[in-house]
Amino acid sequence: MVRKEEIDMFDKIEEIKEYVGDDGKKYETVIEVEDTDNPDIKTLNLKSGSWSGKEPWFVIDENQKLHTMLSIDSIHKLIENFKKLQQDNFDLKLEKTILQHVPIDYQDVWVVAMDEIKKLADRHGNEKSLNVDLEKLLRKIKKEHPNLFLNLKDLFTNQITA
């Protein structure tokens, strides 16, 4: 007889599939952890799927909590994808900030900004993360390199006097 908790766990797995948007993939491998007489030893029982099933494997512990099991390769890929997503996000924020300052030549401003960011990173040495106030950085670049940006005040003044 199937216990209600088991049904709930399989429902949770289905919800995860919907959340991830991976309905086509079968998450077959579900493992249950059971206590033994020895508190240092647990028994793993295959509830569904196979021991060679695709990742992730779902593990139901002795407290009926749902866990996932991934290989080191999969975790490495997740971390690499996360790092790439962070970089893409940073690049988009920098692009937006540059464009808000109306550059004459976007690429020149990008190069100067990246050089400034590299200098900041070098100054902070071994720190794991670097917080850069992009707005402050662009104001500094604009002050030091005004020739890289359109000056809207001058543009309007020239139109009025013409």
BAFI-88728 format. One line per field, with one value per atom (N, C-alpha, C): residue number from 1; residue in one letter; chain; x, y, z. Coordinates in Angstrom, 3 decimals, decimal comma. Layout:
! residues N
minu: (NUM_...) $
lolum: (A_...) $
doke: (A_...) $
xx: (X_...) $
yy: (Y_...) $
zz: (Z_...) $
END
This chain:
! residues 162
minu: (1_1_1_2_2_2_3_3_3_4_4_4_5_5_5_6_6_6_7_7_7_8_8_8_9_9_9_10_10_10_11_11_11_12_12_12_13_13_13_14_14_14_15_15_15_16_16_16_17_17_17_18_18_18_19_19_19_20_20_20_21_21_21_22_22_22_23_23_23_24_24_24_25_25_25_26_26_26_27_27_27_28_28_28_29_29_29_30_30_30_31_31_31_32_32_32_33_33_33_34_34_34_35_35_35_36_36_36_37_37_37_38_38_38_39_39_39_40_40_40_41_41_41_42_42_42_43_43_43_44_44_44_45_45_45_46_46_46_47_47_47_48_48_48_49_49_49_50_50_50_51_51_51_52_52_52_53_53_53_54_54_54_55_55_55_56_56_56_57_57_57_58_58_58_59_59_59_60_60_60_61_61_61_62_62_62_63_63_63_64_64_64_65_65_65_66_66_66_67_67_67_68_68_68_69_69_69_70_70_70_71_71_71_72_72_72_73_73_73_74_74_74_75_75_75_76_76_76_77_77_77_78_78_78_79_79_79_80_80_80_81_81_81_82_82_82_83_83_83_84_84_84_85_85_85_86_86_86_87_87_87_88_88_88_89_89_89_90_90_90_91_91_91_92_92_92_93_93_93_94_94_94_95_95_95_96_96_96_97_97_97_98_98_98_99_99_99_100_100_100_101_101_101_102_102_102_103_103_103_104_104_104_105_105_105_106_106_106_107_107_107_108_108_108_109_109_109_110_110_110_111_111_111_112_112_112_113_113_113_114_114_114_115_115_115_116_116_116_117_117_117_118_118_118_119_119_119_120_120_120_121_121_121_122_122_122_123_123_123_124_124_124_125_125_125_126_126_126_127_127_127_128_128_128_129_129_129_130_130_130_131_131_131_132_132_132_133_133_133_134_134_134_135_135_135_136_136_136_137_137_137_138_138_138_139_139_139_140_140_140_141_141_141_142_142_142_143_143_143_144_144_144_145_145_145_146_146_146_147_147_147_148_148_148_149_149_149_150_150_150_151_151_151_152_152_152_153_153_153_154_154_154_155_155_155_156_156_156_157_157_157_158_158_158_159_159_159_160_160_160_161_161_161_162_162_162) $
lolum: (M_M_M_V_V_V_R_R_R_K_K_K_E_E_E_E_E_E_I_I_I_D_D_D_M_M_M_F_F_F_D_D_D_K_K_K_I_I_I_E_E_E_E_E_E_I_I_I_K_K_K_E_E_E_Y_Y_Y_V_V_V_G_G_G_D_D_D_D_D_D_G_G_G_K_K_K_K_K_K_Y_Y_Y_E_E_E_T_T_T_V_V_V_I_I_I_E_E_E_V_V_V_E_E_E_D_D_D_T_T_T_D_D_D_N_N_N_P_P_P_D_D_D_I_I_I_K_K_K_T_T_T_L_L_L_N_N_N_L_L_L_K_K_K_S_S_S_G_G_G_S_S_S_W_W_W_S_S_S_G_G_G_K_K_K_E_E_E_P_P_P_W_W_W_F_F_F_V_V_V_I_I_I_D_D_D_E_E_E_N_N_N_Q_Q_Q_K_K_K_L_L_L_H_H_H_T_T_T_M_M_M_L_L_L_S_S_S_I_I_I_D_D_D_S_S_S_I_I_I_H_H_H_K_K_K_L_L_L_I_I_I_E_E_E_N_N_N_F_F_F_K_K_K_K_K_K_L_L_L_Q_Q_Q_Q_Q_Q_D_D_D_N_N_N_F_F_F_D_D_D_L_L_L_K_K_K_L_L_L_E_E_E_K_K_K_T_T_T_I_I_I_L_L_L_Q_Q_Q_H_H_H_V_V_V_P_P_P_I_I_I_D_D_D_Y_Y_Y_Q_Q_Q_D_D_D_V_V_V_W_W_W_V_V_V_V_V_V_A_A_A_M_M_M_D_D_D_E_E_E_I_I_I_K_K_K_K_K_K_L_L_L_A_A_A_D_D_D_R_R_R_H_H_H_G_G_G_N_N_N_E_E_E_K_K_K_S_S_S_L_L_L_N_N_N_V_V_V_D_D_D_L_L_L_E_E_E_K_K_K_L_L_L_L_L_L_R_R_R_K_K_K_I_I_I_K_K_K_K_K_K_E_E_E_H_H_H_P_P_P_N_N_N_L_L_L_F_F_F_L_L_L_N_N_N_L_L_L_K_K_K_D_D_D_L_L_L_F_F_F_T_T_T_N_N_N_Q_Q_Q_I_I_I_T_T_T_A_A_A) $
doke: (A_A_A_A_A_A_A_A_A_A_A_A_A_A_A_A_A_A_A_A_A_A_A_A_A_A_A_A_A_A_A_A_A_A_A_A_A_A_A_A_A_A_A_A_A_A_A_A_A_A_A_A_A_A_A_A_A_A_A_A_A_A_A_A_A_A_A_A_A_A_A_A_A_A_A_A_A_A_A_A_A_A_A_A_A_A_A_A_A_A_A_A_A_A_A_A_A_A_A_A_A_A_A_A_A_A_A_A_A_A_A_A_A_A_A_A_A_A_A_A_A_A_A_A_A_A_A_A_A_A_A_A_A_A_A_A_A_A_A_A_A_A_A_A_A_A_A_A_A_A_A_A_A_A_A_A_A_A_A_A_A_A_A_A_A_A_A_A_A_A_A_A_A_A_A_A_A_A_A_A_A_A_A_A_A_A_A_A_A_A_A_A_A_A_A_A_A_A_A_A_A_A_A_A_A_A_A_A_A_A_A_A_A_A_A_A_A_A_A_A_A_A_A_A_A_A_A_A_A_A_A_A_A_A_A_A_A_A_A_A_A_A_A_A_A_A_A_A_A_A_A_A_A_A_A_A_A_A_A_A_A_A_A_A_A_A_A_A_A_A_A_A_A_A_A_A_A_A_A_A_A_A_A_A_A_A_A_A_A_A_A_A_A_A_A_A_A_A_A_A_A_A_A_A_A_A_A_A_A_A_A_A_A_A_A_A_A_A_A_A_A_A_A_A_A_A_A_A_A_A_A_A_A_A_A_A_A_A_A_A_A_A_A_A_A_A_A_A_A_A_A_A_A_A_A_A_A_A_A_A_A_A_A_A_A_A_A_A_A_A_A_A_A_A_A_A_A_A_A_A_A_A_A_A_A_A_A_A_A_A_A_A_A_A_A_A_A_A_A_A_A_A_A_A_A_A_A_A_A_A_A_A_A_A_A_A_A_A_A_A_A_A_A_A_A_A_A_A_A_A_A_A_A_A_A_A_A_A_A_A_A_A_A_A_A_A_A_A_A_A_A_A_A_A_A_A_A_A_A_A_A_A_A_A_A_A_A_A_A_A_A_A_A_A_A_A_A_A_A_A_A_A_A_A_A_A) $
xx: (0,834_0,000_0,887_0,552_1,308_0,859_1,848_1,533_1,262_0,468_0,136_1,402_2,392_3,632_4,350_4,301_4,949_4,277_2,956_2,211_2,582_2,657_3,026_4,414_5,366_6,722_6,735_5,983_5,933_5,242_4,267_3,633_4,646_5,487_6,513_7,498_7,861_8,772_8,138_6,863_6,161_6,124_5,925_5,928_7,287_8,357_9,706_9,882_9,399_9,492_8,792_7,618_6,876_7,610_8,166_8,887_10,117_10,858_12,067_11,703_10,491_10,075_10,656_10,846_11,479_10,524_9,305_8,301_8,682_9,501_9,859_10,832_11,561_12,568_11,924_12,287_11,747_12,709_12,207_12,973_12,534_13,202_12,745_13,262_14,494_15,144_14,730_14,013_13,595_14,069_14,806_15,407_14,874_14,655_14,196_15,288_15,546_16,520_15,748_16,204_15,543_16,561_16,106_16,949_17,196_18,287_18,575_18,763_19,066_19,311_20,563_21,507_22,735_22,509_22,628_22,360_23,349_24,495_25,479_25,274_24,315_24,083_22,648_22,496_21,171_21,045_19,834_19,561_18,928_19,392_18,800_17,925_16,662_15,739_15,313_15,430_15,014_13,494_12,844_11,376_10,870_11,587_11,208_12,434_12,396_13,517_14,565_15,822_16,911_18,146_19,092_20,331_21,199_20,880_21,639_20,794_19,725_18,834_19,487_18,872_19,378_19,226_20,065_20,021_18,908_18,466_18,827_18,103_18,692_18,022_17,332_16,169_15,433_15,540_15,811_16,011_15,013_14,251_13,302_13,956_14,249_14,932_13,952_14,495_13,672_12,653_12,803_11,836_10,865_10,857_9,990_10,296_11,557_12,000_12,600_12,362_12,824_14,157_15,132_16,456_16,757_17,776_18,227_19,687_20,071_21,442_21,940_23,089_23,700_25,151_25,670_27,085_27,918_29,190_30,112_30,152_30,101_30,092_28,894_27,738_26,537_26,643_27,166_27,337_28,328_29,396_30,385_29,729_28,902_28,211_27,266_26,567_25,683_26,469_27,598_28,424_28,939_29,413_29,913_28,795_27,614_26,477_26,095_26,165_25,864_26,878_28,159_29,192_28,974_28,625_28,374_27,168_26,135_24,943_25,281_26,105_26,546_27,294_28,196_28,973_28,059_27,126_26,179_25,346_24,914_24,125_24,947_26,191_27,070_27,279_27,543_27,763_26,541_25,357_24,135_23,960_24,245_24,145_25,146_26,360_27,374_26,950_26,455_25,990_24,895_23,942_22,840_23,347_24,258_24,797_25,581_26,379_27,131_26,175_25,162_24,226_23,458_23,193_22,494_23,330_24,648_25,534_25,826_25,149_25,212_26,657_27,247_28,629_28,687_29,782_30,009_30,397_31,307_31,734_31,602_30,579_30,261_31,457_32,111_33,222_34,372_34,677_35,753_35,418_34,188_33,772_33,823_33,381_33,425_34,854_35,803_37,206_37,734_37,448_37,895_37,256_35,967_35,265_35,863_36,110_36,682_38,082_38,852_40,184_40,092_39,147_38,949_38,513_37,645_37,177_38,333_39,187_40,361_41,284_41,478_42,307_41,704_40,382_39,713_39,914_39,777_39,941_41,370_42,347_43,747_44,017_43,386_43,572_42,964_41,905_41,221_41,793_42,760_43,505_42,687_42,764_42,203_40,738_40,070_38,662_37,859_36,898_36,097_35,153_34,615_33,700_34,065_33,705_34,002_32,701_32,357_31,160_31,555_31,016_31,334_30,062_30,117_29,010_29,189_28,450_28,638_28,301_27,304_26,930_28,074_28,646_29,771_30,978_31,216_32,325_32,164_30,955_30,729_30,826_30,388_30,546_32,034_32,833_34,285_34,889_34,516_35,040_34,618_33,383_32,869_33,625_33,978_34,725_36,157_36,781_38,169_38,308_37,262_37,300_36,034_35,841_34,597_34,442_35,568_35,522_34,847_34,623_33,981_32,451_31,923_30,473_29,924_28,679_27,977_27,617_27,777_27,353_26,040_24,943_23,622_23,397_24,005_23,865_24,465_25,663_26,297_25,481_24,907_24,099_22,904_22,205_21,035_21,452_22,570_23,036_23,403_24,048_24,426_23,193_22,155_20,940_20,228_20,244_19,559_20,300_21,636_22,397_22,498_22,201_22,317_21,190) $
yy: (-1,177_0,000_1,251_2,252_3,491_4,442_4,942_5,894_7,274_8,075_9,427_10,270_10,099_10,871_10,598_9,320_8,971_9,687_9,749_10,443_11,924_12,525_13,932_14,188_13,272_13,439_13,411_12,494_12,424_13,664_14,209_15,464_16,605_16,641_17,672_17,566_16,351_16,147_16,673_16,405_16,919_18,445_19,033_20,499_21,058_20,394_20,837_20,800_19,759_19,660_20,847_21,203_22,327_23,639_23,796_25,017_25,207_24,134_24,195_24,340_23,952_24,042_22,927_21,793_20,666_19,476_19,715_18,652_17,452_17,666_16,565_15,581_16,024_15,157_14,325_13,064_12,180_12,119_12,496_12,355_11,041_9,984_8,656_8,187_8,541_7,927_8,607_7,849_8,310_7,263_7,751_6,872_7,255_6,253_6,508_6,074_6,920_6,608_6,056_4,917_4,319_4,078_4,218_3,939_2,437_2,110_0,711_0,652_-0,513_-0,666_0,099_0,244_0,982_2,441_3,411_4,811_5,401_4,728_5,205_4,643_3,747_3,104_3,352_3,752_3,956_3,014_2,704_1,867_2,734_2,576_3,280_2,300_2,673_1,833_2,586_1,932_2,519_2,466_3,634_3,696_3,657_4,347_4,317_4,657_4,298_4,552_3,474_3,887_2,918_3,575_2,746_3,261_3,949_3,768_4,448_5,532_5,946_6,964_8,323_9,165_10,520_11,362_12,381_13,318_14,325_14,941_14,696_13,488_12,888_11,838_12,517_12,044_12,589_11,616_12,159_11,345_11,794_10,829_11,093_10,582_11,518_11,084_10,481_10,051_9,377_10,311_11,622_12,604_13,077_12,369_12,669_14,032_14,442_15,645_15,228_16,056_15,759_16,461_15,707_16,219_15,821_16,465_16,052_15,652_14,789_14,337_14,597_15,298_15,613_15,157_14,892_14,548_15,821_15,662_16,801_17,506_16,757_17,375_18,300_17,867_18,698_19,942_19,789_20,939_21,924_21,402_22,255_23,038_22,372_23,055_24,138_23,845_24,842_26,074_25,858_26,969_27,785_27,108_27,814_28,624_28,050_28,772_29,975_29,817_30,921_32,049_31,707_32,719_33,455_32,718_33,346_34,266_33,840_34,671_35,944_35,836_37,021_37,986_37,452_38,290_38,970_38,220_38,797_39,897_39,665_40,654_41,925_41,754_42,899_43,674_42,948_43,599_44,408_43,864_44,589_45,846_45,751_46,920_47,991_47,569_48,523_49,169_48,365_48,890_49,939_49,630_50,554_51,853_51,728_52,917_53,776_53,146_53,898_54,646_53,961_54,583_55,737_55,657_56,744_58,021_57,882_59,047_59,577_59,084_59,528_59,592_58,431_58,412_58,796_59,397_59,669_58,362_57,629_56,321_55,302_54,498_53,529_52,625_52,102_51,152_51,792_53,056_53,735_53,841_54,201_54,323_52,952_51,902_50,541_50,165_50,437_50,090_50,837_52,139_52,924_52,381_52,077_51,557_50,214_49,326_48,026_48,182_49,140_49,407_49,898_50,791_51,293_50,167_49,310_48,171_47,222_47,000_46,139_46,750_48,067_48,739_48,567_48,715_48,514_47,085_46,134_44,722_44,451_45,030_44,835_45,422_46,567_47,203_46,374_45,632_44,850_43,445_43,104_41,860_40,598_39,875_38,534_38,491_39,638_39,610_38,817_38,053_37,176_37,953_39,073_39,840_41,310_42,007_43,420_44,137_45,058_45,862_47,150_47,374_48,561_49,372_50,614_51,541_52,079_51,507_51,845_53,304_53,821_55,226_56,141_55,868_56,658_56,515_55,313_55,055_55,864_55,878_56,601_58,111_58,600_60,039_60,398_59,535_59,751_59,741_58,780_58,681_59,909_60,312_61,470_62,739_62,840_64,003_63,988_62,794_62,676_62,654_62,211_62,086_62,691_64,000_64,600_64,478_64,301_64,168_62,873_61,930_60,662_60,744_61,862_61,975_63,231_63,143_64,321_65,179_66,471_67,380_67,982_67,508_67,940_69,428_70,001_71,438_72,226_71,807_72,491_72,317_71,157_70,881_71,801_71,964_72,844_74,314_74,693_76,072_76,436_75,510_75,759_75,899_75,156_75,237_76,567_77,055_78,305_79,491_79,466_80,587_80,569_79,459_79,361_79,986) $
zz: (0,000_0,000_0,000_-0,802_-0,916_0,183_0,942_2,009_1,426_2,169_1,743_1,570_2,476_2,381_1,058_0,609_-0,648_-1,812_-1,794_-2,844_-2,837_-1,641_-1,522_-2,100_-1,865_-2,378_-3,901_-4,486_-5,945_-6,517_-5,807_-6,220_-6,186_-5,147_-5,046_-6,209_-6,564_-7,691_-8,974_-9,175_-10,357_-10,354_-9,169_-9,066_-9,469_-9,060_-9,403_-10,913_-11,559_-13,016_-13,670_-13,162_-13,717_-13,467_-12,263_-11,901_-12,786_-13,005_-13,815_-15,288_-15,642_-17,035_-17,873_-17,273_-17,947_-17,947_-18,440_-18,424_-19,274_-20,304_-21,185_-20,559_-19,543_-18,920_-17,830_-17,802_-16,762_-15,599_-14,431_-13,207_-12,586_-12,975_-12,605_-11,254_-10,936_-9,794_-8,496_-7,692_-6,371_-5,371_-4,375_-3,378_-2,006_-1,189_0,174_1,150_2,137_3,183_4,377_4,883_6,047_7,149_8,368_9,529_9,652_10,342_10,685_12,200_12,695_14,130_14,559_13,652_13,925_13,496_14,425_14,082_13,062_12,859_11,901_10,495_10,350_9,054_8,615_7,361_6,757_5,567_5,216_4,054_2,977_1,739_0,606_-0,166_-0,359_-1,122_-2,376_-3,508_-4,771_-4,858_-4,853_-4,890_-6,327_-7,232_-8,648_-9,482_-10,745_-11,640_-11,532_-11,788_-11,726_-11,142_-10,726_-10,143_-11,190_-12,430_-13,492_-14,166_-13,510_-14,067_-14,185_-15,009_-15,226_-13,975_-13,895_-12,770_-12,977_-11,927_-10,540_-9,986_-8,960_-8,219_-7,044_-6,715_-5,575_-4,427_-3,253_-2,060_-1,007_-0,501_0,581_1,861_2,781_3,990_4,997_6,132_7,141_7,788_7,581_8,100_7,018_5,897_4,754_4,113_4,191_3,495_2,164_1,161_-0,191_-0,458_-0,957_-1,299_-2,737_-3,317_-4,644_-4,566_-5,488_-5,564_-6,989_-7,071_-8,356_-8,359_-9,539_-9,654_-9,541_-9,268_-9,203_-10,555_-11,648_-12,979_-13,145_-12,703_-12,817_-11,948_-10,743_-9,860_-10,479_-11,065_-11,730_-12,872_-13,662_-14,767_-14,241_-13,147_-12,540_-12,094_-11,464_-10,992_-12,167_-13,208_-14,389_-15,057_-15,148_-15,737_-14,881_-13,562_-12,662_-12,849_-12,941_-13,156_-14,474_-15,515_-16,818_-16,734_-16,046_-15,869_-15,101_-14,069_-13,327_-14,237_-15,057_-15,966_-16,978_-17,545_-18,506_-17,860_-16,634_-15,897_-15,654_-15,244_-15,026_-16,323_-17,409_-18,705_-19,133_-18,924_-19,279_-18,432_-17,139_-16,269_-16,690_-17,018_-17,467_-18,785_-19,695_-20,990_-20,781_-19,940_-19,673_-19,064_-18,112_-17,445_-18,431_-19,283_-20,297_-21,212_-21,711_-22,656_-22,018_-20,720_-20,036_-19,991_-20,141_-20,120_-21,525_-22,524_-23,921_-24,441_-24,664_-25,169_-26,650_-27,047_-28,467_-29,147_-28,505_-29,019_-27,885_-27,971_-26,918_-26,612_-27,652_-27,444_-26,680_-26,980_-26,258_-24,770_-24,464_-23,066_-22,390_-23,098_-22,553_-22,178_-23,077_-22,833_-21,605_-21,510_-20,362_-19,075_-19,120_-17,938_-17,503_-18,443_-18,092_-17,522_-18,041_-17,515_-16,071_-15,796_-14,431_-13,486_-13,971_-13,155_-12,858_-13,850_-13,639_-12,584_-12,636_-11,633_-10,238_-10,132_-8,845_-8,346_-9,237_-8,868_-8,400_-9,096_-8,704_-7,317_-7,021_-5,717_-4,590_-4,914_-3,881_-3,755_-4,567_-4,441_-4,411_-3,292_-3,174_-2,770_-2,707_-2,317_-3,334_-2,835_-3,689_-4,611_-4,118_-4,957_-4,891_-5,932_-6,047_-6,326_-5,452_-5,648_-6,349_-7,525_-8,292_-8,458_-8,021_-8,244_-9,653_-10,592_-12,001_-12,297_-11,636_-11,849_-11,418_-10,268_-9,763_-10,695_-11,161_-12,077_-13,365_-13,927_-15,182_-14,992_-13,845_-13,568_-13,520_-12,912_-12,840_-14,239_-15,045_-16,413_-17,216_-17,051_-17,788_-17,384_-16,113_-15,620_-16,157_-16,161_-16,605_-18,129_-18,818_-20,284_-20,894_-20,756_-21,253_-22,775_-23,460_-24,924_-25,385_-24,478_-24,848_-24,811_-24,341_-24,139_-24,804_-25,228_-25,711_-24,504_-24,649_-23,602_-24,064_-23,502_-23,960_-23,728_-22,692_-22,448_-23,607_-24,042_-25,172_-26,440_-26,613_-27,805_-27,869_-26,750_-26,721_-26,825_-26,210_-26,276_-27,716_-28,408_-29,806_-30,692_-30,427_-31,233_-30,994_-29,755_-29,432_-30,034_-30,006_-30,536_-32,052_-32,676_-34,134_-34,880) $
END
